[in-house]
Amino acid sequence: MIELAMPTFDENGFLDGRIQFWVESQRVSHRKLIERAQELNRDCHRFLDGRALSPGNGKQIATSLLFARLLELYQSIILVSERGMAATIRILLRASLEASYHFLAIQRDPTYLNDYLNQFLIQKSKLVKRIRQSTSSEIEMQSLRQGASERVLEEVEQAIRKEKARAISIEEVAKRAGCHNSYLTAYAVLSHAVHTGASDIDHHIQVNDVTKETEGFKYGPSESETVRAICLSGTTLAEALELVSQNFGEDRTALCVAHKEAFQSFLEKA
């Protein structure tokens, strides 16, 4: 018989109860890493606090908003890492990578900002077409279909033609961001977690090291992703802080280099 192993859990799961002992143990065993992560978090919030944006500076606005998105994802990664939610960590790390591609592409490719903003039109067109295909009789869906009228679709299509907008793949974004290698490796691997691929749920299988036979299913906290996720997302966020600061005429290079070197050191020791 194959059993489900939950040695660190009680009926509260990841939310409360016995998991709190795990959280405390992680804060102790990864104390220096978490302290560094919190330092970067504070530096980023100091940058954002009271920040004034120039209404006519599209690059400044877009990169600041994407930076805020990266910061929220970073904090989420730290929170779920403390609870050992490995599958969720991989999903958030992939989302963080994708956000960083858009951020870096805007920074490094002067033509990308307009393409990025035009994706709103492309996405709206796809959404309207999908809603119109629905045959659901639910009141909510009927209301959505009314809002996705032929007139609305034509207006969106006209705007797409006017702007000469085209759909851009994440791979193209990564190339324009100078991050194609990470797209081919880390992003590709992490995508299995987002789409719940068979290779990702394999993490829940407990295999005997000697016989290689399945002995049970694992459900509960794991620190397998903790160091990698915090370090990679921290390095990405530090780079973003350095670049977004430059958009405001500020130099945080030394600060951000120190953060990146620290996270690299933690990775090398892992």
C-alpha positions as CSV (number, residue, x, y, z in Angstrom):
1,M,0.0,0.0,0.0
2,I,1.2,3.5,-0.9
3,E,0.6,6.0,1.8
4,L,0.5,9.8,1.9
5,A,3.2,11.3,4.1
6,M,2.4,14.4,6.1
7,P,4.8,14.3,9.1
8,T,5.1,18.1,9.5
9,F,1.4,18.8,9.1
10,D,-1.9,18.8,11.0
11,E,-5.4,19.6,9.8
12,N,-4.5,23.2,9.3
13,G,-2.1,22.4,6.4
14,F,0.1,25.3,5.4
15,L,-2.0,27.9,7.1
16,D,-1.5,27.3,10.8
17,G,-0.8,24.8,13.5
18,R,2.2,22.5,13.3
19,I,3.5,24.4,10.2
20,Q,4.5,27.3,12.5
21,F,7.3,25.1,13.9
22,W,8.5,24.6,10.3
23,V,8.4,28.4,9.7
24,E,10.5,29.1,12.8
25,S,13.0,26.4,11.9
26,Q,13.4,27.9,8.4
27,R,14.0,31.3,9.8
28,V,16.8,29.9,12.0
29,S,18.5,27.7,9.4
30,H,18.3,30.3,6.7
31,R,18.7,33.3,9.0
32,K,21.4,35.1,7.1
33,L,19.7,34.6,3.7
34,I,16.4,35.9,5.0
35,E,18.1,38.9,6.6
36,R,19.7,39.8,3.3
37,A,16.4,39.3,1.5
38,Q,14.7,41.6,4.0
39,E,17.4,44.2,3.6
40,L,16.8,44.3,-0.1
41,N,13.0,44.5,0.5
42,R,13.5,47.6,2.7
43,D,15.8,49.2,0.2
44,C,13.2,48.8,-2.6
45,H,10.4,50.2,-0.4
46,R,12.5,53.2,0.5
47,F,12.9,53.8,-3.2
48,L,9.2,53.6,-3.8
49,D,8.0,55.6,-0.8
50,G,6.7,58.9,-1.9
51,R,8.0,58.4,-5.5
52,A,6.6,61.0,-8.0
53,L,6.3,59.9,-11.6
54,S,6.4,62.2,-14.6
55,P,3.0,62.0,-16.4
56,G,4.6,62.2,-19.9
57,N,7.4,59.8,-19.3
58,G,6.0,56.4,-20.4
59,K,9.2,54.5,-19.8
60,Q,9.5,55.8,-16.2
61,I,5.8,54.9,-15.5
62,A,5.9,51.5,-17.1
63,T,9.2,50.4,-15.5
64,S,8.1,51.7,-12.1
65,L,4.8,49.7,-12.3
66,L,6.7,46.6,-13.3
67,F,9.2,47.2,-10.6
68,A,6.4,47.3,-8.0
69,R,5.1,44.0,-9.5
70,L,8.5,42.4,-9.2
71,L,8.7,43.6,-5.6
72,E,5.4,42.0,-4.7
73,L,6.3,38.7,-6.3
74,Y,9.6,38.8,-4.5
75,Q,7.9,39.2,-1.1
76,S,5.5,36.4,-2.0
77,I,8.4,34.1,-2.8
78,I,9.9,34.8,0.6
79,L,6.6,34.2,2.4
80,V,5.9,30.9,0.7
81,S,9.5,29.8,1.1
82,E,9.3,30.1,4.8
83,R,6.4,27.7,4.7
84,G,8.2,25.3,2.3
85,M,5.5,25.6,-0.4
86,A,7.8,24.3,-3.2
87,A,5.3,24.0,-6.0
88,T,4.0,27.6,-5.3
89,I,7.6,28.9,-5.2
90,R,8.3,27.6,-8.7
91,I,5.1,29.2,-10.0
92,L,5.9,32.6,-8.4
93,L,9.5,32.4,-9.6
94,R,8.4,31.8,-13.1
95,A,6.0,34.8,-12.9
96,S,8.9,36.9,-11.5
97,L,11.1,35.9,-14.4
98,E,8.4,36.9,-16.9
99,A,7.9,40.3,-15.3
100,S,11.7,40.8,-15.4
101,Y,11.8,40.1,-19.1
102,H,9.2,42.9,-19.7
103,F,11.0,45.3,-17.4
104,L,14.5,44.7,-18.9
105,A,13.2,44.8,-22.5
106,I,11.8,48.2,-21.9
107,Q,15.1,49.3,-20.4
108,R,17.3,47.8,-23.1
109,D,15.2,48.1,-26.3
110,P,13.8,51.6,-27.0
111,T,11.2,50.2,-29.3
112,Y,9.7,47.7,-26.9
113,L,7.7,50.1,-24.7
114,N,5.1,50.7,-27.4
115,D,4.9,47.0,-28.3
116,Y,4.4,46.2,-24.6
117,L,1.5,48.7,-24.3
118,N,-0.1,47.4,-27.5
119,Q,-0.3,43.9,-26.0
120,F,-3.4,45.2,-24.1
121,L,-5.2,45.5,-27.5
122,I,-4.1,42.1,-28.6
123,Q,-5.2,40.5,-25.3
124,K,-8.5,42.3,-25.3
125,S,-9.2,41.1,-28.9
126,K,-8.5,37.5,-27.8
127,L,-10.7,37.8,-24.7
128,V,-13.6,39.3,-26.6
129,K,-13.4,36.5,-29.2
130,R,-13.3,33.8,-26.6
131,I,-16.3,35.2,-24.7
132,R,-18.3,35.3,-27.9
133,Q,-17.7,31.6,-28.4
134,S,-19.2,30.7,-25.0
135,T,-22.6,29.0,-25.0
136,S,-23.1,29.1,-21.3
137,S,-26.6,30.1,-20.1
138,E,-25.3,31.5,-16.8
139,I,-26.4,35.1,-16.1
140,E,-22.8,36.2,-15.6
141,M,-21.7,34.8,-19.0
142,Q,-24.7,36.3,-20.7
143,S,-23.7,39.7,-19.4
144,L,-20.1,39.2,-20.6
145,R,-21.3,38.2,-24.0
146,Q,-23.4,41.4,-24.2
147,G,-20.2,43.4,-23.4
148,A,-18.3,41.5,-26.1
149,S,-20.5,42.7,-29.0
150,E,-19.5,42.8,-32.6
151,R,-19.1,46.5,-32.3
152,V,-16.7,46.2,-29.4
153,L,-14.7,43.6,-31.3
154,E,-14.5,45.9,-34.4
155,E,-13.4,48.8,-32.3
156,V,-10.5,46.8,-30.9
157,E,-9.6,45.4,-34.3
158,Q,-9.5,49.0,-35.7
159,A,-7.2,50.1,-32.9
160,I,-4.9,47.1,-33.6
161,R,-4.7,48.1,-37.2
162,K,-4.1,51.7,-36.4
163,E,-1.3,50.9,-34.0
164,K,0.1,48.1,-36.2
165,A,0.1,46.0,-33.0
166,R,1.1,42.4,-33.1
167,A,1.2,39.6,-30.6
168,I,4.7,39.2,-29.1
169,S,5.8,35.9,-27.5
170,I,7.6,35.7,-24.2
171,E,10.5,34.2,-26.0
172,E,10.8,37.4,-28.2
173,V,10.5,39.5,-25.0
174,A,13.3,37.6,-23.4
175,K,15.5,38.1,-26.5
176,R,14.9,41.8,-26.5
177,A,15.6,41.9,-22.7
178,G,18.9,40.1,-23.3
179,C,17.7,37.1,-21.3
180,H,17.2,34.4,-23.9
181,N,19.4,31.9,-22.1
182,S,17.3,32.0,-18.9
183,Y,14.2,31.7,-21.1
184,L,15.6,28.5,-22.6
185,T,16.6,27.0,-19.2
186,A,15.0,28.3,-16.0
187,Y,11.8,29.7,-17.5
188,A,11.2,26.5,-19.5
189,V,11.7,24.3,-16.4
190,L,9.5,26.5,-14.2
191,S,6.7,26.5,-16.8
192,H,5.9,22.9,-15.9
193,A,4.9,24.1,-12.5
194,V,2.5,26.7,-13.9
195,H,0.8,24.2,-16.2
196,T,0.9,21.4,-13.7
197,G,2.8,19.1,-16.0
198,A,3.4,15.5,-15.1
199,S,7.1,16.2,-14.5
200,D,6.2,18.8,-11.9
201,I,3.8,16.7,-9.8
202,D,6.6,14.1,-9.8
203,H,8.0,16.1,-6.9
204,H,5.2,14.7,-4.7
205,I,6.3,11.1,-5.2
206,Q,8.5,9.5,-2.6
207,V,11.0,7.0,-4.1
208,N,13.2,4.5,-2.4
209,D,16.8,5.5,-3.0
210,V,17.9,1.9,-3.3
211,T,15.1,0.0,-5.1
212,K,13.8,3.1,-6.9
213,E,10.3,2.0,-6.2
214,T,7.5,4.3,-5.2
215,E,7.0,4.2,-1.5
216,G,4.5,7.0,-1.0
217,F,3.3,10.5,-1.8
218,K,4.7,13.6,-0.2
219,Y,2.5,16.5,0.7
220,G,3.9,19.1,3.0
221,P,6.8,21.7,3.4
222,S,10.1,21.3,1.6
223,E,13.1,23.5,1.5
224,S,14.3,22.2,-1.9
225,E,13.5,25.5,-3.6
226,T,14.2,28.0,-0.8
227,V,17.7,29.1,-1.5
228,R,17.5,29.1,-5.2
229,A,14.2,31.0,-5.3
230,I,15.1,33.7,-2.9
231,C,18.6,34.2,-4.4
232,L,17.4,34.3,-8.0
233,S,14.5,36.5,-7.4
234,G,16.7,38.7,-5.1
235,T,19.3,39.1,-7.8
236,T,16.7,40.0,-10.4
237,L,15.1,42.5,-8.1
238,A,18.4,44.1,-7.2
239,E,19.2,44.5,-10.8
240,A,15.8,46.1,-11.4
241,L,16.3,48.5,-8.5
242,E,19.6,49.6,-10.0
243,L,18.0,50.2,-13.4
244,V,14.8,51.8,-12.3
245,S,16.8,54.2,-10.0
246,Q,18.7,55.4,-13.1
247,N,15.3,56.4,-14.7
248,F,15.0,59.0,-11.8
249,G,18.6,60.2,-12.1
250,E,19.7,58.3,-9.0
251,D,22.6,56.0,-8.5
252,R,22.2,52.8,-6.4
253,T,24.8,50.8,-8.2
254,A,27.0,50.1,-5.2
255,L,24.0,49.1,-3.0
256,C,22.6,46.8,-5.7
257,V,26.0,45.2,-6.5
258,A,26.4,44.3,-2.8
259,H,23.0,42.6,-2.8
260,K,23.7,40.7,-6.0
261,E,27.1,39.5,-4.7
262,A,25.6,38.4,-1.4
263,F,22.9,36.3,-3.2
264,Q,25.5,34.8,-5.5
265,S,27.5,33.8,-2.4
266,F,24.5,32.1,-0.9
267,L,23.9,30.2,-4.1
268,E,27.4,29.0,-4.3
269,K,27.3,27.6,-0.8
270,A,24.0,25.8,-1.3
